[in-house]
Amino acid sequence: MTDTLTKGGGDSATDASDDIRIELSSVSHTFDTAQGPLPVLNELTFSVPTGGFTAVVGPSGCGKSTLTRLIAGLMIPDAGEVRLHGELVRTPRHTVGMAFQNPVLLEWRSIIDNVLLPLEIVPNKLSRADKEARAMSLLRLVGLDGFEHKRPSQLSGGMRQRASLCRAMVHRPEVLILDEPFGALDAFTREDLWQTMHAVRKEEKTTCLLITHDLREAVFLADQIVVLSGRPATVQHLMAVDMGHERSLEDLYTPESTERLNILRHQIEIAQGRDKPDS
């Protein structure tokens, strides 16, 4: 197996890159609750290179969604730093696009008008024609050309999620955060969208951070997988996935992918307290 595997700490195969798009350094965060302080993240350190695709996995409730809000600037960590291309993140960033498990499309707007919504909010100098051309190029990329004038209720769940991806990318964000966007879909649709994501990544060259509970999804999509420990979460394990960018579903059934999945399952069991780290 050719992957570079490291445990613990914050060093990955990509940390030596001079062009880091996302960088978290010793990030810690605690929520105040009625029951008292709830530490969620503890000394979290890892990075994602420009154009890279990193998947984050870990036990439920370990702080994965908190991580996305910190990167987007929707929250500020109690300690440590979050940087995007070297710039400290302290406020919401229009250079970040986000797609969630629930597409949350506006029913009173057509699909193309839903996709165009960020361009009505993010400052830009595009004409209406240029905005529509950008939206249509994305809709064609994900196979939704011909559906641009439909309402969300007229589309299937998978099609609505494709539209949500287009909306997240229409303003050409530097970073695309995917917070379990395929989790509510059936297996066939989910795998179809995995392949769509590879086409999108090839065309758009976007730096991606994926939050997922699906280890197969992480292996199929990512260049690097971060396994978080149980709460308060730190980086328990890092895996570099050396599969190239041209992937097919058959690649998930090779001996190398089977080994990757076994390692990840073992790491999740450790994070859940159901197993012990290898000595």
C-alpha positions as CSV (number, residue, x, y, z in Angstrom):
1,M,0.0,0.0,0.0
2,T,1.5,3.3,-1.1
3,D,-0.5,5.7,1.3
4,T,1.4,7.7,3.9
5,L,-0.2,7.0,7.2
6,T,0.5,9.0,10.4
7,K,-1.0,8.8,13.8
8,G,-1.8,11.7,16.2
9,G,-0.3,15.1,16.1
10,G,-1.0,17.5,13.2
11,D,1.6,16.6,10.5
12,S,0.2,15.3,7.2
13,A,1.8,14.6,3.9
14,T,0.7,18.0,2.7
15,D,1.9,20.1,5.6
16,A,5.2,20.8,3.8
17,S,3.4,22.6,1.0
18,D,4.0,26.3,0.6
19,D,0.5,26.8,-0.7
20,I,-1.9,26.0,2.2
21,R,-5.5,27.1,1.7
22,I,-6.9,26.0,5.1
23,E,-4.8,25.9,8.2
24,L,-5.9,25.1,11.8
25,S,-3.3,25.6,14.5
26,S,-4.0,24.3,18.1
27,V,-7.7,25.2,17.8
28,S,-9.8,24.6,21.0
29,H,-13.4,25.5,21.6
30,T,-15.8,25.1,24.5
31,F,-19.6,25.6,24.7
32,D,-21.3,27.0,27.8
33,T,-24.3,24.8,28.6
34,A,-26.9,24.6,31.4
35,Q,-24.9,21.7,32.8
36,G,-21.6,23.6,32.6
37,P,-18.7,24.0,30.1
38,L,-18.7,21.5,27.3
39,P,-15.2,21.2,25.6
40,V,-15.7,20.3,22.0
41,L,-12.3,20.8,20.3
42,N,-8.9,20.5,21.8
43,E,-5.6,21.6,20.2
44,L,-6.9,20.7,16.7
45,T,-4.2,21.0,14.1
46,F,-4.2,20.1,10.4
47,S,-4.0,21.8,7.0
48,V,-5.5,21.4,3.5
49,P,-3.4,22.5,0.5
50,T,-4.9,24.7,-2.3
51,G,-6.9,22.4,-4.6
52,G,-6.9,19.6,-2.0
53,F,-9.9,17.5,-0.8
54,T,-9.9,16.6,2.9
55,A,-12.5,14.5,4.5
56,V,-13.1,14.7,8.3
57,V,-14.6,11.6,10.0
58,G,-15.2,10.9,13.7
59,P,-17.8,9.8,16.3
60,S,-21.1,11.5,16.4
61,G,-21.0,14.7,18.5
62,C,-17.2,15.1,18.3
63,G,-17.4,18.6,16.9
64,K,-17.2,18.2,13.1
65,S,-19.9,20.7,12.4
66,T,-18.4,23.2,14.9
67,L,-15.2,22.8,12.8
68,T,-17.0,23.9,9.7
69,R,-18.4,27.0,11.4
70,L,-15.0,28.0,12.6
71,I,-13.5,27.7,9.1
72,A,-16.4,29.7,7.6
73,G,-15.9,32.5,10.2
74,L,-19.3,32.0,11.7
75,M,-17.6,31.3,15.1
76,I,-14.3,32.2,16.6
77,P,-12.3,29.6,18.5
78,D,-11.6,30.1,22.2
79,A,-7.9,29.3,21.5
80,G,-5.7,28.7,18.5
81,E,-6.0,30.1,14.9
82,V,-7.9,29.3,11.8
83,R,-6.4,30.7,8.6
84,L,-7.5,30.7,5.0
85,H,-4.6,31.2,2.6
86,G,-2.6,32.7,5.5
87,E,-5.2,35.2,6.5
88,L,-6.6,34.9,10.1
89,V,-10.4,34.1,10.1
90,R,-12.3,36.2,12.5
91,T,-15.5,37.1,10.6
92,P,-17.8,35.3,8.1
93,R,-16.1,34.8,4.8
94,H,-17.7,35.2,1.4
95,T,-14.8,33.2,-0.1
96,V,-16.3,30.1,1.6
97,G,-19.2,28.1,0.0
98,M,-21.2,25.6,2.1
99,A,-23.5,22.7,1.2
100,F,-25.4,20.8,3.8
101,Q,-27.4,17.6,4.2
102,N,-30.6,19.5,3.7
103,P,-30.4,21.6,0.4
104,V,-32.8,24.2,1.8
105,L,-33.8,25.5,-1.6
106,L,-36.4,28.3,-1.8
107,E,-39.6,26.9,-3.2
108,W,-40.8,30.3,-4.6
109,R,-37.6,30.6,-6.7
110,S,-36.8,28.5,-9.8
111,I,-33.7,26.3,-9.7
112,I,-31.5,28.8,-11.6
113,D,-32.7,31.6,-9.3
114,N,-31.8,29.5,-6.3
115,V,-28.4,28.9,-7.7
116,L,-28.0,32.6,-8.4
117,L,-28.8,33.6,-4.8
118,P,-25.1,34.0,-3.6
119,L,-24.4,36.3,-6.5
120,E,-27.1,38.6,-5.2
121,I,-25.4,38.7,-1.8
122,V,-21.6,38.5,-2.5
123,P,-20.2,41.7,-4.0
124,N,-19.4,41.2,-7.7
125,K,-19.4,43.2,-11.0
126,L,-21.0,40.5,-13.1
127,S,-23.9,41.4,-15.4
128,R,-27.2,39.5,-15.2
129,A,-26.2,37.6,-18.3
130,D,-22.8,36.7,-16.9
131,K,-24.4,35.5,-13.7
132,E,-26.9,33.3,-15.6
133,A,-24.1,32.0,-17.8
134,R,-22.1,31.0,-14.7
135,A,-25.1,29.3,-13.1
136,M,-26.0,27.4,-16.3
137,S,-22.4,26.2,-16.7
138,L,-22.6,24.6,-13.2
139,L,-26.1,23.2,-13.9
140,R,-24.8,21.5,-17.0
141,L,-21.8,20.2,-15.1
142,V,-24.0,18.4,-12.6
143,G,-26.5,17.2,-15.2
144,L,-29.4,19.7,-14.4
145,D,-29.5,21.6,-17.7
146,G,-33.1,21.6,-18.8
147,F,-34.3,21.8,-15.2
148,E,-33.3,25.4,-14.5
149,H,-36.8,26.8,-14.6
150,K,-38.3,24.0,-12.4
151,R,-39.3,24.6,-8.8
152,P,-37.5,22.6,-6.1
153,S,-40.5,20.5,-5.4
154,Q,-40.5,19.3,-9.0
155,L,-37.0,17.7,-8.5
156,S,-35.9,14.5,-6.8
157,G,-33.8,14.7,-3.6
158,G,-30.6,13.9,-5.6
159,M,-31.4,16.7,-8.1
160,R,-32.0,19.2,-5.3
161,Q,-28.7,18.3,-3.8
162,R,-27.0,18.9,-7.2
163,A,-28.6,22.3,-7.3
164,S,-27.4,23.0,-3.8
165,L,-23.9,22.2,-4.8
166,C,-24.2,24.6,-7.7
167,R,-25.5,27.3,-5.4
168,A,-22.5,26.8,-3.1
169,M,-20.0,27.1,-6.0
170,V,-21.6,29.8,-8.2
171,H,-19.6,32.7,-6.6
172,R,-16.3,30.7,-7.2
173,P,-15.4,30.3,-3.5
174,E,-11.8,29.6,-2.5
175,V,-13.1,26.9,-0.1
176,L,-16.1,24.6,-0.4
177,I,-17.4,23.0,2.8
178,L,-19.5,19.9,2.4
179,D,-21.3,19.1,5.7
180,E,-22.7,15.6,5.1
181,P,-24.4,16.7,1.8
182,F,-25.1,13.1,0.7
183,G,-26.1,11.6,4.0
184,A,-29.9,11.6,3.5
185,L,-29.8,10.1,0.0
186,D,-30.3,6.5,-1.1
187,A,-27.1,4.5,-1.9
188,F,-27.5,4.6,-5.7
189,T,-28.0,8.4,-5.7
190,R,-25.2,9.0,-3.2
191,E,-22.7,7.0,-5.3
192,D,-23.8,8.9,-8.4
193,L,-23.2,12.2,-6.7
194,W,-19.7,11.0,-5.6
195,Q,-18.8,10.7,-9.2
196,T,-20.4,14.1,-9.9
197,M,-18.2,15.6,-7.2
198,H,-15.1,14.3,-9.0
199,A,-16.3,16.0,-12.2
200,V,-17.0,19.2,-10.3
201,R,-13.6,19.1,-8.7
202,K,-11.8,18.6,-12.0
203,E,-13.6,21.5,-13.6
204,E,-13.7,24.0,-10.7
205,K,-10.3,23.4,-8.9
206,T,-11.9,24.2,-5.6
207,T,-10.4,23.3,-2.2
208,C,-12.8,21.0,-0.4
209,L,-13.5,20.0,3.2
210,L,-16.0,17.2,3.6
211,I,-17.7,16.2,6.8
212,T,-19.0,12.7,6.6
213,H,-19.9,9.5,8.6
214,D,-19.5,7.4,5.5
215,L,-15.9,5.9,5.3
216,R,-16.4,4.7,1.8
217,E,-17.3,8.2,0.8
218,A,-14.2,9.6,2.5
219,V,-12.0,7.1,0.7
220,F,-13.6,7.7,-2.7
221,L,-13.5,11.5,-2.6
222,A,-10.6,12.6,-0.5
223,D,-6.9,13.0,-0.9
224,Q,-6.5,13.2,2.9
225,I,-8.7,11.8,5.7
226,V,-8.7,13.3,9.2
227,V,-10.0,11.1,12.0
228,L,-11.1,13.1,15.0
229,S,-11.0,11.6,18.5
230,G,-14.0,11.5,20.9
231,R,-15.0,14.9,22.5
232,P,-13.1,17.1,23.0
233,A,-11.8,16.2,19.6
234,T,-8.2,16.3,18.5
235,V,-6.6,14.8,15.4
236,Q,-6.3,11.1,16.2
237,H,-5.2,9.9,12.8
238,L,-4.3,11.2,9.4
239,M,-4.4,9.2,6.2
240,A,-3.2,10.3,2.8
241,V,-5.3,8.6,0.0
242,D,-3.0,8.1,-3.0
243,M,-5.6,7.2,-5.6
244,G,-5.3,10.0,-8.1
245,H,-8.2,12.2,-9.3
246,E,-9.6,9.8,-11.9
247,R,-11.5,7.3,-9.8
248,S,-14.3,4.8,-10.4
249,L,-16.5,3.0,-7.9
250,E,-14.5,-0.2,-8.6
251,D,-11.6,1.5,-6.9
252,L,-13.4,1.0,-3.6
253,Y,-13.1,-2.8,-3.9
254,T,-9.3,-3.1,-4.4
255,P,-7.1,-4.6,-1.7
256,E,-5.7,-1.1,-1.1
257,S,-9.1,0.4,-0.5
258,T,-10.1,-2.5,1.8
259,E,-7.0,-1.9,3.9
260,R,-7.8,1.8,4.1
261,L,-11.3,1.1,5.2
262,N,-10.2,-1.4,7.8
263,I,-7.7,1.1,9.2
264,L,-10.4,3.8,9.4
265,R,-12.9,1.5,11.0
266,H,-10.3,0.6,13.7
267,Q,-9.6,4.3,14.3
268,I,-13.3,5.1,14.7
269,E,-13.6,2.2,17.2
270,I,-10.7,3.8,19.2
271,A,-12.4,7.2,19.0
272,Q,-15.6,5.7,20.4
273,G,-13.7,4.0,23.2
274,R,-14.5,0.5,21.8
275,D,-10.9,-0.5,21.1
276,K,-7.4,0.4,22.2
277,P,-4.7,2.1,20.0
278,D,-2.1,-0.3,18.6
279,S,1.0,-0.4,20.8
